[in-house]
Amino acid sequence: MEVLVYGAGALGSLVGGLLARAHEVTLVGRNTHMRRVREEGLRIDGAIEACVRPRAVTDGYHRSSDLALVTTKAYDTDEAARAIGTGEHGAVCSLQNGLTEERLVAALDAPVLAGTASYGARLLEPGRVRCTGVGEVVVGALAGGESALAGRIARAFVDAGIEAVATADMPRRRYEKLAVNAGINGPSALARVTNGETVEGPAGGIAREAAREVARVARAERVDLTESAAVDALERVARDTATNRSSMSEDVAAGRRTEVDAIYGAVVDRADRRGASVPTCRTLASVIRAWEAGRDLGEEEE
């Protein structure tokens, strides 16, 4: 299978590198990292160890593929869609934070699948990524239901030794992922603590309430996610990634732009349309945006 990974930062490099054990993979990322991968290969260490040599480019986005994975920051989704749209692809799948798939559907002719990835990844240096935890990739049709295409994509992940499944309940899974994002990212970034400390420490009440609010929005949009299920998912992910730091926490620590709009903005916008009450997510969005407004922010090196 020909796979294009657009946005080969930490997660994209890990997933793309693992896929390269069984498929023809092209990573698209920033120059320093891609140059090192071209010269020396991609080294994966930590919970999984491998050294692979995928194709690595900073341009050439027009290349066609059987599968295009989008792993950019959520605020780069439109740029990714424009680049991916110059080629022909059998399927496009987002593994991003937030609810970005609708923007890909609007911009692309290829079928778009929704996805989640609970593998932990950290880009240590150019050409080297660490797997900080083995998780699972889940793919499915954006609207839900059985999907033969999602089944084929999941099998391609499995063929490369990646834990993966196709699911018929992707609408619920998307909101469950958003509940975890909302519960961990903002509180951990503001408190400067690990994922585990976010839920178990003083910020735990805020984290759980943010997850509950996402469940309220989901139900307002006729997606079956209960508040207890949202909190259970938050606590499970926090436990499984207890020593990790969230992407937003790392962005704040490094003075980079955050994904506040894709996570909390998505919750607030949908709540406003449906008349749902989300005061915790609204407050987190306001505080993080205020932090961003007071700084000259950079972007993540991919």
N, C-alpha and C positions, 0 to 999 in steps of 0.2 A: 504494500500500500504506500502511495505517495502522500506524505503528511507535511503540511506547512504550519509552523508555529509562529504566529505573529505576536511579538512582544516577549522575546525570550529573556526575561529577567530571571528571578529566582524560580518561581513555579514553572514558567514556560521552559526554562532550561532543564529542570528536573524531569518534567513529564516528557518533553521532547527528547531528552537524552535517554530516558528509559524506553521510549518508543523506538529509538534508533537501534535498539538491540534486535529488532525484528522487521523494521520497515525502513523505507527511504525517507529520511527526515531532513527538512530545511528549516533552520532556525533563522528568524529575522529579528535583529536586535541592534543595540548600540555598538559603536565601532570598536571600542577597546575590548569588550568581551568577545565579540564576534571574531576579531582578528586573532585573539589568543586561541579560540576554538579551532579556527582554520589552521593555525600553525602547529598546535600541540594536541588537539582533541579536547573533548569535554570530560573533566574528571568529576565523578560523583562519589561522595563519601558520606559517612554517617551511618544511618540505619540501612542504607543500601550502598554498595560499592560497585563502581563500574567505570570504565574508561571507553568512550565511544567517539566516533568521528562523523557527526552529522555535517551536512553542508551548512555553512554559516555565512549569512549575508547581511548587509545593511541596506541593500536596495534589491532590485530584481523582484519586486512584489508582484509582478505580473504573472509569475509562475503559477501554473495550474496544479491542482492536487485532487486526490480522492477525499481528503479531509483537511480543512483549514481550522486550526485551533486558535482562538483569540484569548490571549493571556495578558493583555496590556492592563494598565490602570484603567479604571472605568471612564475617566475623563478623556482618554485617548480612543474611545470606541469609534467615534465618527471618522477619525483619521485612519484607523484600522480598516473600517468598512470601505473607505475610498481606495485604499491600497489593495485590499483583497479583491475588490470588485473589478480590478483590471485583469484578473485571471478567471479561469473556469474551475469550479470546485464541485465535487460530488456532494459535499455537506460542509457546513460551517457550524462550529460548536464553541460556545463561550464558556470559559472556566473562570470568569471574572467575579469580583464582588459586585453586589448590587443587582439591579434588574436592568440589564443592558440588551437583552435579546431583541426586544421590540425595535430598537434602533438598527440592529443588524438586519432584521426582516425588512424594514422600510428601505434600506439602502442596497440590498443584495437580491439577485435573482436566485441564488442557490438556496436549497432548503436549510433552515437554521434549526439546530437542536439546542436545548438548554442543558447545562451541565454543572456539576459541582465536583470539587476536588478537595479532599481532606488530608492530602499528603502535606507534610510540613517541609518547607524549603527555605534555604537561606543562601544568597549569593555571597560567597566568602571573598572572592577576588576574581578578576577576569579568568575565565576558563575553568572555574571550580565552583561547584554548587554542593551544598550539604543537604541531605535528606534528614530532617530533624524528627520525622515520624512517618511511619507507613500508614496510609489511610485507604481511601477508596475513591474512585472516580465513578460518578453516576451520570448517565445521559438519558435523555428522553425527549419526546415531542413537547414543544412549547405549550401546546393546548392540552396535553395529557393524552392518555390512551396508548394502546399498543402501537409500536413503531418498528417495522422491519429494519428501517435504516438505523435506528438507535441500536437495535440488536447487533447489526453488523459492525458498527463503530465500537460497541462494548467488547465484542469478540476480538477486534484488532488490538485493543488495550490489553486484553487477557493474553493474547499471543505474545506480547512483549513482556509478560511477567508482572503486569500492573493489575492490582485488584480493581475490578470494574464490573458494573452491572447496568443493564437497561431497565428503566422503570416506567410504569404507566401513570404514576402519580406525580409527575414533574411540577405541576402548579403548586402542590403542597410543599414539595421539596424546595422550590425556589423561595417560598416565603419562610420556610424553616431555616434556610441558609441566611436569609435577610435578618431573621430574628437573632441568630447567632452573631452575625456581623454587628447588628445594632447593640446587642448586649455586651460584646467584648470590646469592640474597637474604640468607641468614644471614651467610656470609663477608663480603660487601660491607658489610653493616650494622655488623658488629663491627670490621672493618678501616677503615671510613669511606673506601672507595675506589670508583671507577667500575666498571662491569661488566667492561670490558676489563682493568683492573688487577686485578680479582678473580681472573681465570683465569690471567693472565700473571705475576702477582706471587707473593709468598710464600704467599698463601692458595690458590694454584691446586691444590695437592695435596688440600686439604680440600674444595674445590669439586668436583673430579673424583670424589673418593671418595663424597661425598654423592649425586652423580648415579648412580654405580654401585650404591649401596644402593637407590635407588628402582627401578632395573632389577631387582634381586633380588626386591623385593616384587612388582613387576609379574609376573615369571615365577612366583612363588609363587601368584599369583592367575590363572595361566594366560593371561597377556597377553604376547605375543611382543615383548619389548623387551630387546635384549642390552645388556650393560654398555658395549660399545664404541659402540653406537648412541646410548646415553644421553649418553656423554661427547662424541660428535661433535655432538649437538644442543646441548649446553651450550657447546661451543667456538664453534659457528656463531653462536648468539645473542649470545654475549659479543663476538664479532668484529663482528657487524652493529650492535650497540648499544654499542660500546666506550666512547663518551663519556657515555653515560647513567648515571644512578644508579638503582639498583633501588628499588622501592616501599618495601621494608623499610628500606633505607638512609635514605631520605627520612623515613620514619616515626620512626626512631630519632633522627635529627638534629633533628626537630621535637618530640620528646618525646611522640609519639602511640602509641597502641596499635598493635601489629603483627599480621600474619596468621600468627603462629607456629603456632597450632593448625591452621589450614587447610592449611599446608604441611608442617611437620615433625610436627605432631600426627597428620596423616593418614598419614604414612609410618610412624610408630612404632606407631600403633594397628593398622594392617594387618599390620605385621611381627609384632606380638605375637600376632595371631590365626593367622598362618600359620607361625610359628616361624622367621622370617627374622632375620638378624643385621644391625642398622643402628646400630652404635655412634656413627658420626659424626653422623647425623641426630639421634640421641638426645641427644648432647652439645650440639649446636647448639640444640635445643629447650630444654634445661635452662638454658643460659647466657642465651638471649634471654628466657625466662620469669623468670629471676632479675633481669634488668635491668628488666623491666616491673614486677615486684613491689616494686621499690625506688623507684618514681616515681608521681606523681599524673598519670596519662596523660589526654590529651585525645583527641579524634577528629578525623579529617580533615574539613576544610571542603569540601563538594562543591558 
